[in-house]
Amino acid sequence: MNVEWTSEDSELATSEGWDVFECAHCSGLWQIQKIDEAYIFDNDIDVWEFICKIDNELHRKALSFIKQKNKQEYELIMNKIKGELKYG
């Protein structure tokens, strides 16, 4: 199943202080990152923990999109929160 990250998804994520970005300095791979100007999260790892702890459609979609577009980032997220949370 092909997951697309839409402008509506981005708007909702932005309202929470994070979004999915195409990362120019890492070969265009997609990443889940904090929005610096929002001053909600201290770092990207805080965002990862937030979207994994709060199980909702938007957060599941972000993780599915990242799993599809940047498997390495997805595995990094899962390994970072391993033991703290169970999310598949």
C-alpha positions as CSV (number, residue, x, y, z in Angstrom):
1,M,0.0,0.0,0.0
2,N,1.4,3.4,-1.0
3,V,1.1,6.0,1.7
4,E,1.1,9.6,0.8
5,W,1.9,12.5,3.1
6,T,-0.6,15.2,2.2
7,S,-0.7,19.0,2.8
8,E,-3.6,18.3,5.2
9,D,-1.4,15.8,7.1
10,S,1.4,18.4,7.2
11,E,-0.9,21.1,8.5
12,L,-2.1,18.8,11.4
13,A,1.5,17.7,12.2
14,T,2.7,21.4,12.1
15,S,0.0,22.3,14.7
16,E,1.6,19.7,17.0
17,G,5.1,21.1,16.4
18,W,6.6,18.6,14.0
19,D,6.3,17.4,10.3
20,V,7.6,15.0,7.8
21,F,10.4,16.7,5.7
22,E,12.3,15.8,2.6
23,C,15.9,16.1,3.8
24,A,18.1,17.9,1.2
25,H,21.4,17.1,3.0
26,C,20.6,13.4,3.3
27,S,19.9,12.5,-0.4
28,G,16.3,13.6,-0.3
29,L,15.3,11.0,2.2
30,W,12.2,11.8,4.3
31,Q,12.5,12.3,8.0
32,I,10.2,13.1,10.9
33,Q,11.6,16.3,12.5
34,K,10.6,19.0,15.0
35,I,9.7,22.4,13.8
36,D,12.3,24.7,15.4
37,E,10.2,27.8,15.3
38,A,7.3,26.1,17.2
39,Y,9.5,25.7,20.4
40,I,7.4,22.6,21.4
41,F,10.0,19.9,21.2
42,D,13.7,20.0,22.3
43,N,14.8,17.6,19.6
44,D,13.6,15.1,16.9
45,I,13.8,12.2,19.4
46,D,11.2,13.9,21.5
47,V,9.0,14.1,18.4
48,W,9.5,10.4,17.7
49,E,8.5,9.5,21.3
50,F,5.5,11.7,21.1
51,I,4.1,10.2,17.9
52,C,4.8,6.7,19.1
53,K,3.2,7.2,22.5
54,I,0.0,8.9,21.2
55,D,-1.6,6.4,19.0
56,N,-3.7,8.2,16.4
57,E,-4.3,8.1,12.7
58,L,-1.9,10.9,11.9
59,H,0.9,9.5,13.9
60,R,0.5,6.0,12.4
61,K,0.4,7.5,8.9
62,A,3.6,9.4,9.6
63,L,5.4,6.2,10.7
64,S,4.0,4.2,7.8
65,F,5.1,6.9,5.4
66,I,8.6,7.0,6.8
67,K,8.8,3.2,6.8
68,Q,8.0,3.3,3.1
69,K,10.2,6.2,2.1
70,N,13.2,5.9,4.5
71,K,13.5,2.5,6.1
72,Q,16.7,3.5,7.9
73,E,15.0,6.4,9.6
74,Y,12.0,4.1,10.6
75,E,14.4,1.5,12.1
76,L,16.3,4.3,13.9
77,I,13.0,5.5,15.4
78,M,11.9,2.0,16.4
79,N,15.3,1.2,17.9
80,K,15.4,4.4,19.9
81,I,12.0,3.8,21.5
82,K,12.5,0.0,21.8
83,G,11.8,-1.1,25.4
84,E,9.9,2.1,26.2
85,L,7.0,1.5,23.8
86,K,5.6,-1.3,21.7
87,Y,4.7,-0.1,18.2
88,G,4.6,-2.1,15.0
